[in-house]
């Protein structure tokens, strides 16, 4: 299920499985930031999927 890139939503980058919070959109990409903070990365919108709540919780709390 692709994510529309709603700012504040959580998404999974299906290219590598990373979870990030949508921070914005630049140059046709969705900008994601790790839940605990850190460097944003660009994700093509067609490879960003809505993150289920359990995935977000694991990403926020650590392994």
CHARMM-style PDB file with segment names, atoms N, HN, CA, C and O in Angstrom:
ATOM      1  N   UNK     1       0.850  -1.180   0.000  1.00  0.00      PROA
ATOM      2  CA  UNK     1       0.000   0.000   0.000  1.00  0.00      PROA
ATOM      3  C   UNK     1       0.890   1.236   0.000  1.00  0.00      PROA
ATOM      4  O   UNK     1       1.501   1.555   1.020  1.00  0.00      PROA
ATOM      5  N   UNK     2       0.972   1.929  -1.117  1.00  0.00      PROA
ATOM      6  HN  UNK     2       0.476   1.670  -1.946  1.00  0.00      PROA
ATOM      7  CA  UNK     2       1.827   3.116  -1.174  1.00  0.00      PROA
ATOM      8  C   UNK     2       1.324   4.203  -0.231  1.00  0.00      PROA
ATOM      9  O   UNK     2       0.122   4.363  -0.019  1.00  0.00      PROA
ATOM     10  N   UNK     3       2.261   4.932   0.318  1.00  0.00      PROA
ATOM     11  HN  UNK     3       3.237   4.802   0.145  1.00  0.00      PROA
ATOM     12  CA  UNK     3       1.917   6.037   1.209  1.00  0.00      PROA
ATOM     13  C   UNK     3       1.898   7.307   0.366  1.00  0.00      PROA
ATOM     14  O   UNK     3       2.769   7.510  -0.480  1.00  0.00      PROA
ATOM     15  N   UNK     4       0.920   8.144   0.595  1.00  0.00      PROA
ATOM     16  HN  UNK     4       0.212   7.978   1.282  1.00  0.00      PROA
ATOM     17  CA  UNK     4       0.824   9.372  -0.170  1.00  0.00      PROA
ATOM     18  C   UNK     4       1.862  10.397   0.245  1.00  0.00      PROA
ATOM     19  O   UNK     4       1.967  11.464  -0.360  1.00  0.00      PROA
ATOM     20  N   UNK     5       2.614  10.082   1.256  1.00  0.00      PROA
ATOM     21  HN  UNK     5       2.529   9.215   1.748  1.00  0.00      PROA
ATOM     22  CA  UNK     5       3.635  11.014   1.698  1.00  0.00      PROA
ATOM     23  C   UNK     5       3.092  12.082   2.622  1.00  0.00      PROA
ATOM     24  O   UNK     5       3.595  13.205   2.636  1.00  0.00      PROA
ATOM     25  N   UNK     6       2.079  11.749   3.389  1.00  0.00      PROA
ATOM     26  HN  UNK     6       1.671  10.836   3.377  1.00  0.00      PROA
ATOM     27  CA  UNK     6       1.527  12.700   4.342  1.00  0.00      PROA
ATOM     28  C   UNK     6       2.580  13.022   5.394  1.00  0.00      PROA
ATOM     29  O   UNK     6       3.094  12.129   6.067  1.00  0.00      PROA
ATOM     30  N   UNK     7       2.895  14.305   5.526  1.00  0.00      PROA
ATOM     31  HN  UNK     7       2.477  15.031   4.979  1.00  0.00      PROA
ATOM     32  CA  UNK     7       3.897  14.724   6.501  1.00  0.00      PROA
ATOM     33  C   UNK     7       3.468  14.264   7.892  1.00  0.00      PROA
ATOM     34  O   UNK     7       2.330  14.479   8.310  1.00  0.00      PROA
ATOM     35  N   UNK     8       4.398  13.630   8.596  1.00  0.00      PROA
ATOM     36  HN  UNK     8       5.322  13.455   8.256  1.00  0.00      PROA
ATOM     37  CA  UNK     8       4.140  13.115   9.932  1.00  0.00      PROA
ATOM     38  C   UNK     8       3.822  11.632   9.959  1.00  0.00      PROA
ATOM     39  O   UNK     8       3.943  10.988  11.001  1.00  0.00      PROA
ATOM     40  N   UNK     9       3.414  11.079   8.810  1.00  0.00      PROA
ATOM     41  HN  UNK     9       3.317  11.602   7.963  1.00  0.00      PROA
ATOM     42  CA  UNK     9       3.123   9.641   8.744  1.00  0.00      PROA
ATOM     43  C   UNK     9       4.431   8.858   8.737  1.00  0.00      PROA
ATOM     44  O   UNK     9       5.492   9.411   8.448  1.00  0.00      PROA
ATOM     45  N   UNK    10       4.350   7.580   9.054  1.00  0.00      PROA
ATOM     46  HN  UNK    10       3.489   7.130   9.288  1.00  0.00      PROA
ATOM     47  CA  UNK    10       5.523   6.711   8.996  1.00  0.00      PROA
ATOM     48  C   UNK    10       5.437   5.830   7.763  1.00  0.00      PROA
ATOM     49  O   UNK    10       4.361   5.372   7.382  1.00  0.00      PROA
ATOM     50  N   UNK    11       6.581   5.603   7.151  1.00  0.00      PROA
ATOM     51  HN  UNK    11       7.456   5.976   7.461  1.00  0.00      PROA
ATOM     52  CA  UNK    11       6.642   4.800   5.933  1.00  0.00      PROA
ATOM     53  C   UNK    11       7.825   3.851   6.000  1.00  0.00      PROA
ATOM     54  O   UNK    11       8.794   4.080   6.724  1.00  0.00      PROA
ATOM     55  N   UNK    12       7.719   2.782   5.228  1.00  0.00      PROA
ATOM     56  HN  UNK    12       6.931   2.596   4.640  1.00  0.00      PROA
ATOM     57  CA  UNK    12       8.815   1.830   5.063  1.00  0.00      PROA
ATOM     58  C   UNK    12       9.375   2.038   3.667  1.00  0.00      PROA
ATOM     59  O   UNK    12       8.631   2.031   2.686  1.00  0.00      PROA
ATOM     60  N   UNK    13      10.682   2.221   3.578  1.00  0.00      PROA
ATOM     61  HN  UNK    13      11.286   2.226   4.375  1.00  0.00      PROA
ATOM     62  CA  UNK    13      11.367   2.280   2.288  1.00  0.00      PROA
ATOM     63  C   UNK    13      11.548   0.829   1.851  1.00  0.00      PROA
ATOM     64  O   UNK    13      12.393   0.114   2.389  1.00  0.00      PROA
ATOM     65  N   UNK    14      10.757   0.400   0.881  1.00  0.00      PROA
ATOM     66  HN  UNK    14      10.070   0.980   0.444  1.00  0.00      PROA
ATOM     67  CA  UNK    14      10.760  -1.013   0.497  1.00  0.00      PROA
ATOM     68  C   UNK    14      12.042  -1.436  -0.212  1.00  0.00      PROA
ATOM     69  O   UNK    14      12.252  -2.627  -0.438  1.00  0.00      PROA
ATOM     70  N   UNK    15      12.893  -0.492  -0.562  1.00  0.00      PROA
ATOM     71  HN  UNK    15      12.722   0.476  -0.378  1.00  0.00      PROA
ATOM     72  CA  UNK    15      14.175  -0.859  -1.180  1.00  0.00      PROA
ATOM     73  C   UNK    15      15.092  -1.538  -0.182  1.00  0.00      PROA
ATOM     74  O   UNK    15      15.859  -2.431  -0.544  1.00  0.00      PROA
ATOM     75  N   UNK    16      15.016  -1.111   1.102  1.00  0.00      PROA
ATOM     76  HN  UNK    16      14.393  -0.386   1.396  1.00  0.00      PROA
ATOM     77  CA  UNK    16      15.938  -1.672   2.097  1.00  0.00      PROA
ATOM     78  C   UNK    16      15.290  -1.950   3.454  1.00  0.00      PROA
ATOM     79  O   UNK    16      15.963  -2.420   4.371  1.00  0.00      PROA
ATOM     80  N   UNK    17      13.994  -1.664   3.594  1.00  0.00      PROA
ATOM     81  HN  UNK    17      13.448  -1.282   2.849  1.00  0.00      PROA
ATOM     82  CA  UNK    17      13.291  -1.980   4.831  1.00  0.00      PROA
ATOM     83  C   UNK    17      13.397  -0.937   5.926  1.00  0.00      PROA
ATOM     84  O   UNK    17      12.861  -1.136   7.016  1.00  0.00      PROA
ATOM     85  N   UNK    18      14.082   0.182   5.659  1.00  0.00      PROA
ATOM     86  HN  UNK    18      14.518   0.343   4.774  1.00  0.00      PROA
ATOM     87  CA  UNK    18      14.183   1.216   6.694  1.00  0.00      PROA
ATOM     88  C   UNK    18      12.827   1.871   6.933  1.00  0.00      PROA
ATOM     89  O   UNK    18      12.019   2.020   6.015  1.00  0.00      PROA
ATOM     90  N   UNK    19      12.596   2.257   8.182  1.00  0.00      PROA
ATOM     91  HN  UNK    19      13.252   2.136   8.927  1.00  0.00      PROA
ATOM     92  CA  UNK    19      11.366   2.941   8.577  1.00  0.00      PROA
ATOM     93  C   UNK    19      11.706   4.400   8.824  1.00  0.00      PROA
ATOM     94  O   UNK    19      12.727   4.712   9.438  1.00  0.00      PROA
ATOM     95  N   UNK    20      10.850   5.291   8.346  1.00  0.00      PROA
ATOM     96  HN  UNK    20      10.021   5.038   7.848  1.00  0.00      PROA
ATOM     97  CA  UNK    20      11.086   6.704   8.570  1.00  0.00      PROA
ATOM     98  C   UNK    20       9.797   7.488   8.656  1.00  0.00      PROA
ATOM     99  O   UNK    20       8.746   7.049   8.188  1.00  0.00      PROA
ATOM    100  N   UNK    21       9.897   8.659   9.264  1.00  0.00      PROA
ATOM    101  HN  UNK    21      10.751   9.016   9.644  1.00  0.00      PROA
ATOM    102  CA  UNK    21       8.766   9.574   9.340  1.00  0.00      PROA
ATOM    103  C   UNK    21       8.857  10.520   8.152  1.00  0.00      PROA
ATOM    104  O   UNK    21       9.928  11.048   7.851  1.00  0.00      PROA
ATOM    105  N   UNK    22       7.738  10.732   7.481  1.00  0.00      PROA
ATOM    106  HN  UNK    22       6.868  10.303   7.725  1.00  0.00      PROA
ATOM    107  CA  UNK    22       7.710  11.619   6.323  1.00  0.00      PROA
ATOM    108  C   UNK    22       7.896  13.055   6.804  1.00  0.00      PROA
ATOM    109  O   UNK    22       7.119  13.565   7.610  1.00  0.00      PROA
ATOM    110  N   UNK    23       8.956  13.697   6.282  1.00  0.00      PROA
ATOM    111  HN  UNK    23       9.588  13.282   5.627  1.00  0.00      PROA
ATOM    112  CA  UNK    23       9.269  15.067   6.671  1.00  0.00      PROA
ATOM    113  C   UNK    23       8.876  16.078   5.599  1.00  0.00      PROA
ATOM    114  O   UNK    23       8.701  17.262   5.887  1.00  0.00      PROA
ATOM    115  N   UNK    24       8.741  15.607   4.366  1.00  0.00      PROA
ATOM    116  HN  UNK    24       8.883  14.645   4.133  1.00  0.00      PROA
ATOM    117  CA  UNK    24       8.385  16.509   3.280  1.00  0.00      PROA
ATOM    118  C   UNK    24       8.617  15.846   1.940  1.00  0.00      PROA
ATOM    119  O   UNK    24       8.836  14.638   1.842  1.00  0.00      PROA
ATOM    120  N   UNK    25       8.561  16.685   0.896  1.00  0.00      PROA
ATOM    121  HN  UNK    25       8.383  17.666   0.975  1.00  0.00      PROA
ATOM    122  CA  UNK    25       8.724  16.212  -0.475  1.00  0.00      PROA
ATOM    123  C   UNK    25       9.626  17.200  -1.205  1.00  0.00      PROA
ATOM    124  O   UNK    25       9.384  18.407  -1.177  1.00  0.00      PROA
ATOM    125  N   UNK    26      10.664  16.688  -1.856  1.00  0.00      PROA
ATOM    126  HN  UNK    26      10.861  15.708  -1.878  1.00  0.00      PROA
ATOM    127  CA  UNK    26      11.572  17.537  -2.615  1.00  0.00      PROA
ATOM    128  C   UNK    26      11.952  16.814  -3.897  1.00  0.00      PROA
ATOM    129  O   UNK    26      12.370  15.656  -3.864  1.00  0.00      PROA
ATOM    130  N   UNK    27      11.808  17.493  -5.016  1.00  0.00      PROA
ATOM    131  HN  UNK    27      11.469  18.434  -5.043  1.00  0.00      PROA
ATOM    132  CA  UNK    27      12.253  16.937  -6.293  1.00  0.00      PROA
ATOM    133  C   UNK    27      11.604  15.613  -6.664  1.00  0.00      PROA
ATOM    134  O   UNK    27      12.243  14.767  -7.288  1.00  0.00      PROA
ATOM    135  N   UNK    28      10.358  15.425  -6.293  1.00  0.00      PROA
ATOM    136  HN  UNK    28       9.839  16.113  -5.786  1.00  0.00      PROA
ATOM    137  CA  UNK    28       9.671  14.193  -6.635  1.00  0.00      PROA
ATOM    138  C   UNK    28       9.941  13.034  -5.692  1.00  0.00      PROA
ATOM    139  O   UNK    28       9.464  11.922  -5.922  1.00  0.00      PROA
ATOM    140  N   UNK    29      10.696  13.279  -4.641  1.00  0.00      PROA
ATOM    141  HN  UNK    29      11.084  14.181  -4.454  1.00  0.00      PROA
ATOM    142  CA  UNK    29      11.003  12.241  -3.654  1.00  0.00      PROA
ATOM    143  C   UNK    29      10.299  12.533  -2.341  1.00  0.00      PROA
ATOM    144  O   UNK    29       9.966  13.679  -2.039  1.00  0.00      PROA
ATOM    145  N   UNK    30      10.080  11.481  -1.565  1.00  0.00      PROA
ATOM    146  HN  UNK    30      10.351  10.550  -1.810  1.00  0.00      PROA
ATOM    147  CA  UNK    30       9.575  11.617  -0.201  1.00  0.00      PROA
ATOM    148  C   UNK    30      10.799  11.650   0.707  1.00  0.00      PROA
ATOM    149  O   UNK    30      11.666  10.783   0.604  1.00  0.00      PROA
ATOM    150  N   UNK    31      10.878  12.630   1.585  1.00  0.00      PROA
ATOM    151  HN  UNK    31      10.173  13.334   1.668  1.00  0.00      PROA
ATOM    152  CA  UNK    31      11.993  12.714   2.526  1.00  0.00      PROA
ATOM    153  C   UNK    31      11.596  12.021   3.817  1.00  0.00      PROA
ATOM    154  O   UNK    31      10.605  12.380   4.452  1.00  0.00      PROA
ATOM    155  N   UNK    32      12.387  11.018   4.197  1.00  0.00      PROA
ATOM    156  HN  UNK    32      13.192  10.727   3.681  1.00  0.00      PROA
ATOM    157  CA  UNK    32      12.126  10.241   5.407  1.00  0.00      PROA
ATOM    158  C   UNK    32      13.237  10.470   6.422  1.00  0.00      PROA
ATOM    159  O   UNK    32      14.402  10.628   6.059  1.00  0.00      PROA
ATOM    160  N   UNK    33      12.861  10.487   7.701  1.00  0.00      PROA
ATOM    161  HN  UNK    33      11.914  10.359   7.996  1.00  0.00      PROA
ATOM    162  CA  UNK    33      13.827  10.620   8.797  1.00  0.00      PROA
ATOM    163  C   UNK    33      13.609   9.459   9.765  1.00  0.00      PROA
ATOM    164  O   UNK    33      12.467   9.119  10.074  1.00  0.00      PROA
ATOM    165  N   UNK    34      14.696   8.847  10.246  1.00  0.00      PROA
ATOM    166  HN  UNK    34      15.624   9.123   9.994  1.00  0.00      PROA
ATOM    167  CA  UNK    34      14.543   7.750  11.210  1.00  0.00      PROA
ATOM    168  C   UNK    34      13.725   8.198  12.424  1.00  0.00      PROA
ATOM    169  O   UNK    34      13.822   9.356  12.832  1.00  0.00      PROA
ATOM    170  N   UNK    35      12.920   7.305  13.010  1.00  0.00      PROA
ATOM    171  HN  UNK    35      12.840   6.364  12.679  1.00  0.00      PROA
ATOM    172  CA  UNK    35      12.064   7.675  14.139  1.00  0.00      PROA
ATOM    173  C   UNK    35      12.797   8.309  15.322  1.00  0.00      PROA
ATOM    174  O   UNK    35      12.237   9.189  15.976  1.00  0.00      PROA
ATOM    175  N   UNK    36      14.014   7.897  15.613  1.00  0.00      PROA
ATOM    176  HN  UNK    36      14.468   7.182  15.081  1.00  0.00      PROA
ATOM    177  CA  UNK    36      14.758   8.466  16.732  1.00  0.00      PROA
ATOM    178  C   UNK    36      15.521   9.722  16.369  1.00  0.00      PROA
ATOM    179  O   UNK    36      16.266  10.258  17.189  1.00  0.00      PROA
ATOM    180  N   UNK    37      15.343  10.195  15.151  1.00  0.00      PROA
ATOM    181  HN  UNK    37      14.738   9.759  14.484  1.00  0.00      PROA
ATOM    182  CA  UNK    37      16.081  11.346  14.660  1.00  0.00      PROA
ATOM    183  C   UNK    37      17.268  10.898  13.842  1.00  0.00      PROA
ATOM    184  O   UNK    37      17.615   9.717  13.826  1.00  0.00      PROA
ATOM    185  N   UNK    38      17.875  11.818  13.180  1.00  0.00      PROA
ATOM    186  HN  UNK    38      17.593  12.777  13.192  1.00  0.00      PROA
ATOM    187  CA  UNK    38      19.024  11.494  12.348  1.00  0.00      PROA
ATOM    188  C   UNK    38      18.881  12.082  10.962  1.00  0.00      PROA
ATOM    189  O   UNK    38      18.025  12.928  10.703  1.00  0.00      PROA
ATOM    190  N   UNK    39      19.726  11.618  10.097  1.00  0.00      PROA
ATOM    191  HN  UNK    39      20.421  10.931  10.307  1.00  0.00      PROA
ATOM    192  CA  UNK    39      19.799  12.163   8.749  1.00  0.00      PROA
ATOM    193  C   UNK    39      18.643  11.664   7.881  1.00  0.00      PROA
ATOM    194  O   UNK    39      18.346  10.471   7.841  1.00  0.00      PROA
ATOM    195  N   UNK    40      18.001  12.603   7.191  1.00  0.00      PROA
ATOM    196  HN  UNK    40      18.243  13.573   7.224  1.00  0.00      PROA
ATOM    197  CA  UNK    40      16.925  12.255   6.273  1.00  0.00      PROA
ATOM    198  C   UNK    40      17.494  11.608   5.018  1.00  0.00      PROA
ATOM    199  O   UNK    40      18.650  11.822   4.653  1.00  0.00      PROA
ATOM    200  N   UNK    41      16.653  10.814   4.371  1.00  0.00      PROA
ATOM    201  HN  UNK    41      15.714  10.640   4.668  1.00  0.00      PROA
ATOM    202  CA  UNK    41      17.038  10.262   3.075  1.00  0.00      PROA
ATOM    203  C   UNK    41      15.866  10.406   2.118  1.00  0.00      PROA
ATOM    204  O   UNK    41      14.713  10.525   2.531  1.00  0.00      PROA
ATOM    205  N   UNK    42      16.189  10.393   0.829  1.00  0.00      PROA
ATOM    206  HN  UNK    42      17.126  10.296   0.494  1.00  0.00      PROA
ATOM    207  CA  UNK    42      15.181  10.514  -0.213  1.00  0.00      PROA
ATOM    208  C   UNK    42      14.704   9.139  -0.634  1.00  0.00      PROA
ATOM    209  O   UNK    42      15.504   8.225  -0.836  1.00  0.00      PROA
ATOM    210  N   UNK    43      13.405   9.002  -0.763  1.00  0.00      PROA
ATOM    211  HN  UNK    43      12.756   9.744  -0.599  1.00  0.00      PROA
ATOM    212  CA  UNK    43      12.788   7.735  -1.138  1.00  0.00      PROA
ATOM    213  C   UNK    43      11.829   8.001  -2.299  1.00  0.00      PROA
ATOM    214  O   UNK    43      10.960   8.867  -2.189  1.00  0.00      PROA
ATOM    215  N   UNK    44      11.970   7.274  -3.406  1.00  0.00      PROA
ATOM    216  HN  UNK    44      12.676   6.571  -3.495  1.00  0.00      PROA
ATOM    217  CA  UNK    44      10.984   7.425  -4.476  1.00  0.00      PROA
ATOM    218  C   UNK    44       9.589   7.073  -3.946  1.00  0.00      PROA
ATOM    219  O   UNK    44       9.440   6.096  -3.213  1.00  0.00      PROA
ATOM    220  N   UNK    45       8.578   7.849  -4.306  1.00  0.00      PROA
ATOM    221  HN  UNK    45       8.699   8.642  -4.902  1.00  0.00      PROA
ATOM    222  CA  UNK    45       7.244   7.600  -3.758  1.00  0.00      PROA
ATOM    223  C   UNK    45       6.702   6.202  -4.049  1.00  0.00      PROA
ATOM    224  O   UNK    45       5.904   5.676  -3.274  1.00  0.00      PROA
ATOM    225  N   UNK    46       7.125   5.600  -5.153  1.00  0.00      PROA
ATOM    226  HN  UNK    46       7.774   6.028  -5.783  1.00  0.00      PROA
ATOM    227  CA  UNK    46       6.608   4.265  -5.476  1.00  0.00      PROA
ATOM    228  C   UNK    46       7.275   3.162  -4.665  1.00  0.00      PROA
ATOM    229  O   UNK    46       6.874   2.002  -4.757  1.00  0.00      PROA
ATOM    230  N   UNK    47       8.288   3.506  -3.871  1.00  0.00      PROA
ATOM    231  HN  UNK    47       8.614   4.448  -3.796  1.00  0.00      PROA
ATOM    232  CA  UNK    47       8.928   2.508  -3.001  1.00  0.00      PROA
ATOM    233  C   UNK    47       8.698   2.822  -1.524  1.00  0.00      PROA
ATOM    234  O   UNK    47       9.330   2.225  -0.652  1.00  0.00      PROA
ATOM    235  N   UNK    48       7.787   3.765  -1.246  1.00  0.00      PROA
ATOM    236  HN  UNK    48       7.274   4.250  -1.955  1.00  0.00      PROA
ATOM    237  CA  UNK    48       7.418   4.099   0.136  1.00  0.00      PROA
ATOM    238  C   UNK    48       6.063   3.472   0.431  1.00  0.00      PROA
ATOM    239  O   UNK    48       5.081   3.745  -0.259  1.00  0.00      PROA
ATOM    240  N   UNK    49       6.016   2.636   1.452  1.00  0.00      PROA
ATOM    241  HN  UNK    49       6.814   2.415   2.012  1.00  0.00      PROA
ATOM    242  CA  UNK    49       4.766   1.980   1.845  1.00  0.00      PROA
ATOM    243  C   UNK    49       4.399   2.402   3.261  1.00  0.00      PROA
ATOM    244  O   UNK    49       5.272   2.632   4.098  1.00  0.00      PROA
ATOM    245  N   UNK    50       3.110   2.500   3.516  1.00  0.00      PROA
ATOM    246  HN  UNK    50       2.401   2.313   2.836  1.00  0.00      PROA
ATOM    247  CA  UNK    50       2.651   2.850   4.861  1.00  0.00      PROA
ATOM    248  C   UNK    50       3.192   1.833   5.864  1.00  0.00      PROA
ATOM    249  O   UNK    50       3.116   0.625   5.639  1.00  0.00      PROA
ATOM    250  N   UNK    51       3.734   2.328   6.960  1.00  0.00      PROA
ATOM    251  HN  UNK    51       3.796   3.309   7.143  1.00  0.00      PROA
ATOM    252  CA  UNK    51       4.319   1.451   7.983  1.00  0.00      PROA
ATOM    253  C   UNK    51       3.241   1.018   8.973  1.00  0.00      PROA
ATOM    254  O   UNK    51       2.556   1.865   9.546  1.00  0.00      PROA
ATOM    255  N   UNK    52       3.082  -0.296   9.181  1.00  0.00      PROA
ATOM    256  HN  UNK    52       3.638  -0.984   8.715  1.00  0.00      PROA
ATOM    257  CA  UNK    52       2.125  -0.774  10.184  1.00  0.00      PROA
ATOM    258  C   UNK    52       2.556  -0.327  11.589  1.00  0.00      PROA
ATOM    259  O   UNK    52       3.747  -0.133  11.835  1.00  0.00      PROA
ATOM    260  N   UNK    53       1.601  -0.162  12.506  1.00  0.00      PROA
ATOM    261  HN  UNK    53       0.634  -0.319  12.306  1.00  0.00      PROA
ATOM    262  CA  UNK    53       1.923   0.311  13.860  1.00  0.00      PROA
ATOM    263  C   UNK    53       2.992  -0.514  14.577  1.00  0.00      PROA
ATOM    264  O   UNK    53       3.826   0.050  15.285  1.00  0.00      PROA
ATOM    265  N   UNK    54       2.983  -1.839  14.409  1.00  0.00      PROA
ATOM    266  HN  UNK    54       2.306  -2.298  13.833  1.00  0.00      PROA
ATOM    267  CA  UNK    54       3.981  -2.654  15.108  1.00  0.00      PROA
ATOM    268  C   UNK    54       5.386  -2.406  14.574  1.00  0.00      PROA
ATOM    269  O   UNK    54       6.358  -2.478  15.326  1.00  0.00      PROA
ATOM    270  N   UNK    55       5.499  -2.116  13.290  1.00  0.00      PROA
ATOM    271  HN  UNK    55       4.709  -2.057  12.679  1.00  0.00      PROA
ATOM    272  CA  UNK    55       6.806  -1.820  12.692  1.00  0.00      PROA
ATOM    273  C   UNK    55       7.317  -0.478  13.208  1.00  0.00      PROA
ATOM    274  O   UNK    55       8.502  -0.337  13.513  1.00  0.00      PROA
ATOM    275  N   UNK    56       6.426   0.503  13.305  1.00  0.00      PROA
ATOM    276  HN  UNK    56       5.463   0.388  13.058  1.00  0.00      PROA
ATOM    277  CA  UNK    56       6.807   1.820  13.828  1.00  0.00      PROA
ATOM    278  C   UNK    56       7.254   1.693  15.280  1.00  0.00      PROA
ATOM    279  O   UNK    56       8.267   2.277  15.666  1.00  0.00      PROA
ATOM    280  N   UNK    57       6.520   0.944  16.083  1.00  0.00      PROA
ATOM    281  HN  UNK    57       5.697   0.469  15.770  1.00  0.00      PROA
ATOM    282  CA  UNK    57       6.870   0.771  17.495  1.00  0.00      PROA
ATOM    283  C   UNK    57       8.245   0.138  17.646  1.00  0.00      PROA
ATOM    284  O   UNK    57       9.051   0.595  18.456  1.00  0.00      PROA
ATOM    285  N   UNK    58       8.520  -0.907  16.877  1.00  0.00      PROA
ATOM    286  HN  UNK    58       7.865  -1.278  16.219  1.00  0.00      PROA
ATOM    287  CA  UNK    58       9.849  -1.543  16.934  1.00  0.00      PROA
ATOM    288  C   UNK    58      10.941  -0.566  16.525  1.00  0.00      PROA
ATOM    289  O   UNK    58      12.006  -0.535  17.142  1.00  0.00      PROA
ATOM    290  N   UNK    59      10.689   0.231  15.491  1.00  0.00      PROA
ATOM    291  HN  UNK    59       9.824   0.205  14.989  1.00  0.00      PROA
ATOM    292  CA  UNK    59      11.690   1.187  15.019  1.00  0.00      PROA
ATOM    293  C   UNK    59      11.940   2.278  16.061  1.00  0.00      PROA
ATOM    294  O   UNK    59      13.071   2.739  16.218  1.00  0.00      PROA
ATOM    295  N   UNK    60      10.899   2.687  16.765  1.00  0.00      PROA
ATOM    296  HN  UNK    60       9.981   2.312  16.638  1.00  0.00      PROA
ATOM    297  CA  UNK    60      11.042   3.750  17.760  1.00  0.00      PROA
ATOM    298  C   UNK    60      11.689   3.266  19.042  1.00  0.00      PROA
ATOM    299  O   UNK    60      12.391   4.028  19.707  1.00  0.00      PROA
ATOM    300  N   UNK    61      11.465   2.009  19.400  1.00  0.00      PROA
ATOM    301  HN  UNK    61      10.895   1.390  18.860  1.00  0.00      PROA
ATOM    302  CA  UNK    61      11.969   1.472  20.670  1.00  0.00      PROA
ATOM    303  C   UNK    61      13.290   0.731  20.529  1.00  0.00      PROA
ATOM    304  O   UNK    61      13.942   0.433  21.530  1.00  0.00      PROA
ATOM    305  N   UNK    62      13.686   0.435  19.318  1.00  0.00      PROA
ATOM    306  HN  UNK    62      13.157   0.677  18.505  1.00  0.00      PROA
ATOM    307  CA  UNK    62      14.933  -0.304  19.113  1.00  0.00      PROA
ATOM    308  C   UNK    62      14.681  -1.792  19.041  1.00  0.00      PROA
ATOM    309  O   UNK    62      13.559  -2.257  19.241  1.00  0.00      PROA
ATOM    310  N   UNK    63      15.742  -2.537  18.751  1.00  0.00      PROA
ATOM    311  HN  UNK    63      16.653  -2.159  18.588  1.00  0.00      PROA
ATOM    312  CA  UNK    63      15.590  -3.988  18.562  1.00  0.00      PROA
ATOM    313  C   UNK    63      15.238  -4.731  19.831  1.00  0.00      PROA
ATOM    314  OT1 UNK    63      15.083  -5.952  19.808  1.00  0.00      PROA
TER     315      UNK     63
END
